[in-house]
């Protein structure tokens, strides 16, 4: 009878349900059976199965290939965790023992680990990236940091993308992805879909499979969730880049961490996962977004991805470290924008009176200043296209296209965004003087 009931059961990995009920999969170690931890109003009970609203659920079997190869890792129990501040301290000490990171970077990584365990309380998330050449320790960082995140799923650039879609949709955990610089454009395009859609709720990726009857069956895959990637470079898409908080891995081995990871790392990681699962089960329902932590010196997109991270961190020193890295990231992104064609064009307009300025004069001045940097001639048509894309209005006067008057506020806003105006420089200086 029990065997027949299990055959009819649906597979469940985790769930947040009404009436303060939470369900999480745990796994005995090493390589043991899976079970559920069910939390009701703070009381936690271990169960082989789970029933809710007439439906019967079982945990994913330990014979699952991903579990057999440790591609996905669970906690084994939920232990006493203390408060969030003490947990952050535990995570930082663990990271310091096994991976070489600067203090600000270590605090950021610890904060991100904590965020992964309650990420589903928020609607937007940042991604964490370890960036550096080979031999700088980014793979070590991915392994050590990833091992203590929520339901970590380990993959690499050698993987095909299809199983990544299915795994993210099924497990709803943390993607740990090494060598995210794909060499093949089709695979890179598929990964970019995951990264473009995966930091905000409500944007599944649609993919189509063909049934046995050769009918098209569209499917929606949920890819929302925390992601930690290792890369040598950056993505060309600036919108995608804006989703990342990056830690640059410096060359040279530090003596304070072991050259080869000892077995104690896996034991320490499991102990931390167990504490963090206790934190999730008892604190998840109380986690909320604290909009008062937004920094007026940072852009809206930066504040959007930072607020969930800052909201789970009670320690001001950790918050300062997070803001320091975010501020440096924003300064770099603004400088990169300034060197773009759009940035150069905005800088040109910011330096002169623009009301009814003829388009051909703008194109001529741009060509004189930057023409040698381009393979193709600078034309009025190409400059007009860029101006319209930036939001400028042009109209025809006496047979000549000119800039519509009254667009100084747009120029000022764009100058600040592209880092080519006084407001932008003032913000950077203000951030430096405030220490954030």
N, C-alpha and C positions, 0 to 999 in steps of 0.2 A: 504493500500500500504506500509506504514512504517512498519507495523507488519510483512508483507510478506518479506520485505527487511531484517529485523532483523533475521528472521528465516534462511535466506540464508547466514548470516554473519558468519565469522570465529571468534573464540575467540582469543583475543590477550591480553597478560599481559603487555609486554613492548617490545620495539624494538629500536635499533640504526640503522638508515637508511642512505643511501647516501644523499648528499646535505645538511648536517647538520640538519637532521630531527631526533628528538627523541620522543618516545611515552612512557608514563608511566601511569599506572592505579592509580587512587586515590579513596578514599572512604570517604564519609561524615560520621561524627561521631555524636552520637553513633549509630552504626549499620545501617547506611544509605546507599544510592545508590552509585554505582560505576560509574566512568566516566574516560575519558582520559584527560591527559594534553599533548598537542602536542607542542613541541618546534621547531620552525623554525628560524635558525640564531639568537638565543637568545630571540626571541619573543615567549611568552608562552600563549596558548589559551586552555580553557577548552572545551571539546567536548563530546557529548554523544556517537558518533561513529567516525570511522576513515576510510578513503579510501586511497588506495595507489596502483598504477599500475593496476587499474581496479578491485581490490579486496576490499570487504567491511568487516570491522572488528567491533566487539563490545567488551566491557570489560567483564570480568568474572562477573556473576551475584552475588549480595549480598546474595542470597539464597544458594550459594555454602556452603556445610557443613563446610569446613575449615574456611571460613570467619565467618559463624554464631557462631563458637566456638572460635573465635580469635586465631586459630592455625596459621593463617597468618595475618600480619598486614601491612597496607599501610599508607602512608601519606594522609592527607586530602586536601592539597594544597601545592604549592611551594612558600615559603616566602623568603624574603631577608636574605642572609646568611653571608654577610661580606666576609672576606678572609679566607683561610684555617686555619691560625693561630688563628683567633678569634673563629672559629668553634671548633677547638681543645680545646680552653679554655672553651667554653660552655659545651662541652662533659665532660671534666674533672670535672667541677663544679657539673654537674648532677650526675656523678658517685660518687663523694665525699659525696653527700647528701644522697645516698641510699645504698651504699655497701662499706664495709671496705676493702681497698686495700692499700698496701704500695705505696709510691709515684712513684717509677719506674714501678710497676705493673699497676697503674692507667694510667700512660702515655702510656704504651704499649696498654692497652685496648682501650683508646681513639683513638690512631693511627689506631688500627685495625678496629674500627667502621668506621672511615673515609675511610679506604681502601675498605670496603664492598660496599660503594656507587659508586665506580668507578672500581671495580675489573675486569670488562670485558675489561678494557683497557690493561690488562696484560695477559701473557701466563702461568705464574706460580704464586701460592699463598702459603702462610703458613696457617696452622690452628692454632687457639687459644684454649688452654685448661686450665680449672680451675681444679686443682687436690687437693684432700684432703679427709679426712674421713668425715663421717656424722657429722653434726653440725658445720662445719667450714665455711659455707656460700657459698659453690660453687653453689648451686641451686639459691640462691639469686643473685649471680653474673651473672649467666646465664640469669635470667629474666631481671635484670636491664640493663645489657650490650646488650643482645639480642634485647630488645625493641626498641633500636635506630639504629639497623643495617638495611641494605637494604632488604626489603621484607622478614622479619624474619619468619621462619617456625619452630614452636616449636614441638618437639617430645621427646620421652623418651625410655628407655630400655624396657618398657612394650609394645612398639609399634611393630607390625610386619614390616618387612623391605620392602615389596612390595609397600605399599603406599608412602614410602619415595622416592623410585625410581621415581614413577609417579609425585610426587609433585615437586621434584627437577627439573625434565625434563620440567614440565609445567611452573613453576613460575620463575626458574633461580634466586633464592634469596639466603638468608643466612640460613643454617641449624643450629638450636640451639638444641643440643642433650644432654639430661641429662641422667645420669647413663649409660654411654657408655660401662661399663664393663658387657658385656652380660654373662649371666650364661649358656646359651645353645649354644653349639658349632656351630650349623647350622645357627642360627641367627647372631652369631658373625662373621662367615665367610662371610655372605652377607653384613654386615656393613663394614667389612674390604675391600670388593670390592669397596664400595663407597669411602672410605677414601684413598685407594691406587690409584684410578683413578681420584679422584675429585679435585686434586690440580694442574692439568695441562690440558690445552686445548687439544682437539683432541683425548681423550681417553674415549669414551663412554663405558658404560657397556652393553653388549649384553645379552638379556634374551629372552626366547622363550615362546610364548603362543600358545595354541591349539585353532584353529578356530572351528566354529560350524560344519564344515565338517571334523573335526579331522585331519586337516593339521597343520603342524608346521609352525609358522609365527615368525621368528626372528625379534626382535625389538631392536633398539639402544636407550639407555637412557643417556642423557647428565647429568652428575653429577658434572661437574666442577662448582666451586663456593666456597665462604668463608664458613667456618664451625667453630662453637664454641661448644666445648663439655665439659661436666663435668664428671670426673672419680675419682675413689679412687686410682687407680694404674696406671700402664703403660702397653703398648702393648709389647709382647715379640719380635715381629718383629722389628729389629733395623732400617730397611729401612722405615717402617711406622712411627716409633718414630721420625725420622729425619724431618718429615713434621710439627711437632708441636713446637709452642712456648708456654711454660707452665708457669702458675702462680700458685704457691703453696699457698693454703689457710691455714692460721694458725689457730689453735684452740683458742677459747676464744672470747667472744663477745665484740666488741668495743662500747663505749658509744656514739660515735659521729653519729651513724646511728640508725634509728628507728628499734625496734624489729620486728614490723609488717609494711609492706609497706602501706603508706597512699594513698588515692586516687590521691593526687597530683603527685605521681610518673607517673601514666598513662598520666596525663595532660602534665607534663613536657616532657615525652617521645614523645608524639604526636607533641608538639611544636618543639622539636629537629628534628624529622623525617621530618617535613615540611621544616625546614631550610636546612637539608641535601639533600632533594629532589631538592630544589633550587640550591644547590651546584652542584649536579649531572647534572642537565639540562644545566647549564651554563658553567661548567668546564670540563665535561667528554671528550669533543673533544680535550682539550688542555693537558690532562694528558699523560705523556710519561715516559718510564723507564729511569732513570738516572744511567747508568752503572758506573759513576765516584764515586758513593757512596759505591762501594764494598770495604770491609775491607780486606786487605792482611793478617791480623792475623787470619781470619776465613776461614773455609773450603769452598770449592766450593758450596756444597749443602746448607750450611747455607747462603752464600751470595745470592744464587739463590732465596731462599724464602724470604730473607730480603729486597732485592732491591725494589720490588713493595711497600712494607710498607714504606721504607725510602723515596721513590720517591714522595709519596703524602704528606709527612710531611715536612713543611718548617722550623720547629723549631729545632734548634740544641740540645736544652736540651732534647726534646722528642727523638731525634735520639740517643743521648747518653744513655738514659734509655733503648731503644730498643736494642742497641748493648750490654749493660751491661747484660741484661737477656739472650741474644743470646750467649754471651761469656761464661756465667756460665753454660748454657745448653750444650755448646760444650765441656767444661771441664769435665762435668759429663759423657757425652756420651763417651769421650775418655777414661776416667777412667774405665767405664763399659767394653769397648772393651778390655782394658788391662787385665781384669780378665777373659776374654773369653779364650777358648782353642787356638784360633788363636793368640790372644794377647800374651799369655804365650809362644807360640811357636816362635813368632817373637822376643820376648825378649831373648829367649835362643840363637837364631841365631845372634842377635845383639852383643852378648858378646863374640864371638869367630870367628876365621878364618873359612870361610865356603867353599872356593874353594875345590871341590872334597871331601867334607865331607861326609862320608858314611851315608846312611839313617838309618842303624841300630844303629849307634852311636848317632844320633839325637834322635831316639826313646828311647834308653837306658837312655840318659841324661834327657829327658822329663819325663820318668817313675820314675826316681830317685827323681826328683824335685817335681812332682805333682801327682804321681801315687795314693797315698792315697785319693785324692779328686775325683777319678773316680770309678764307680762300675765295669767297665770292664777293662781287661788288656790293657795296651798301646802297640800296635803292630806297626811294621814297615809299614804294609799296611795302617793302619788308619792314621798314621802320613804322609805317602806319599800322601794319598788322600787329606789331608788338605793342604799340601804344593803345590800340583798342583792347588787346588782351589784358593790359594793365588797368583798364577801366577809364581811359581818357576818351573824351568826346571831341570829334573833329567835324568840321562842316566846310562846305565849299563857299568861298567868298571871291567874287570876280574871277571865277574859273580856277581858283587855287585852294587846295585844302589847307586849313589852318586849325590850330588848337582853339577850342571854345574857351571863352574867358571864364574866370571864376573857379579855376581848378587848383588853386594854391593849396587848399587843405588836403587834396588828394596827393599832391606832390610831397607835402610835408610828411604825410602818413607813409608813403612809399619810401621816402628817403630814410625814415627811421627803420622801416622793415628791412631795407637793403643795406643798412649800415653806412650810408653815404651822407647823412645829415648830422647837424649839430645835436639834435635830440638823441640820436642813437649813441653818439660819443659820450654825451652827458650821462646816459643810463649806464654805460659800461663803467665810467669813472665813479658814478654813485655806488654801483655794485661793488667795485673794488674797495672803495673807502669804507663801505659798511661791513665788509668781510663776508658777504654772501655771494 
